[in-house]
Amino acid sequence: MDVLRLDGRPDRTSGAKVAYDTALARNIGIAFEGRCKTERWTICRLNIPFDDEDARYRMIPQTGVKLAVTVEPLPTLLRGE
């Protein structure tokens, strides 16, 4: 699972929850990254590894959460804003 945009829309929020619950049920780690921002949102990515090799490649722990947040993120414009 890669990019999930959480902007308060129920379909996106539930998609992120399903992805998180799936990782929790599989007892695997996830990576949550905040890399850029708009005036209203921080753009985040939720990475859930497909298998152990994918987790090692992305340096995601076997269990728990890897959190990466850019201290001074670049401003970003989203299409439609």
C-alpha positions as CSV (number, residue, x, y, z in Angstrom):
1,M,0.0,0.0,0.0
2,D,1.4,3.4,-0.8
3,V,0.0,6.9,-0.9
4,L,-3.1,7.5,1.0
5,R,-4.3,11.1,1.3
6,L,-6.2,11.8,4.5
7,D,-8.2,15.0,4.1
8,G,-11.2,14.2,6.2
9,R,-13.1,12.4,3.4
10,P,-14.6,9.2,4.8
11,D,-13.5,7.0,1.9
12,R,-9.8,8.0,2.3
13,T,-9.9,7.8,6.1
14,S,-11.4,4.4,6.0
15,G,-8.9,3.3,3.4
16,A,-6.1,4.2,5.7
17,K,-7.7,2.5,8.6
18,V,-8.2,-0.7,6.5
19,A,-4.5,-0.6,5.5
20,Y,-3.4,-0.1,9.1
21,D,-5.7,-2.9,10.4
22,T,-4.4,-5.2,7.7
23,A,-0.8,-4.6,8.8
24,L,-1.8,-5.0,12.5
25,A,-3.5,-8.3,11.7
26,R,-0.4,-9.5,9.8
27,N,1.7,-8.4,12.8
28,I,4.1,-6.4,10.6
29,G,5.6,-3.0,10.9
30,I,4.6,0.0,8.9
31,A,6.2,3.2,7.8
32,F,4.5,6.6,8.0
33,E,6.1,9.5,6.3
34,G,5.3,13.2,6.2
35,R,7.4,14.8,3.4
36,C,5.7,18.0,2.1
37,K,2.8,20.3,2.9
38,T,0.2,22.6,1.4
39,E,-1.4,25.5,3.2
40,R,-4.1,23.1,4.6
41,W,-2.5,19.6,4.7
42,T,0.6,17.7,5.4
43,I,1.1,15.2,2.6
44,C,1.7,11.7,4.2
45,R,2.5,8.3,2.9
46,L,1.6,5.0,4.6
47,N,3.9,2.2,3.5
48,I,2.9,-1.4,4.3
49,P,5.4,-3.9,3.1
50,F,4.3,-6.8,0.8
51,D,6.8,-9.2,2.4
52,D,10.0,-9.4,4.5
53,E,12.2,-8.5,1.5
54,D,10.1,-5.4,0.8
55,A,10.3,-4.4,4.5
56,R,14.1,-4.8,4.5
57,Y,14.4,-2.7,1.3
58,R,12.3,0.1,2.8
59,M,14.0,-0.3,6.3
60,I,10.6,-0.9,8.0
61,P,10.9,-2.7,11.3
62,Q,9.3,-6.2,11.7
63,T,6.8,-4.8,14.1
64,G,5.9,-1.2,15.2
65,V,6.0,2.1,13.3
66,K,8.8,3.8,11.5
67,L,8.0,7.5,11.5
68,A,9.8,10.0,9.2
69,V,8.8,13.6,9.1
70,T,10.7,16.4,7.2
71,V,11.5,19.2,9.5
72,E,11.2,22.0,6.9
73,P,9.0,20.4,4.2
74,L,8.8,22.0,0.7
75,P,5.6,23.7,-0.1
76,T,3.4,21.7,-2.5
77,L,0.4,22.5,-4.7
78,L,-2.2,19.8,-5.3
79,R,-4.1,19.5,-8.5
80,G,-7.5,21.2,-8.1
81,E,-6.4,23.5,-5.3
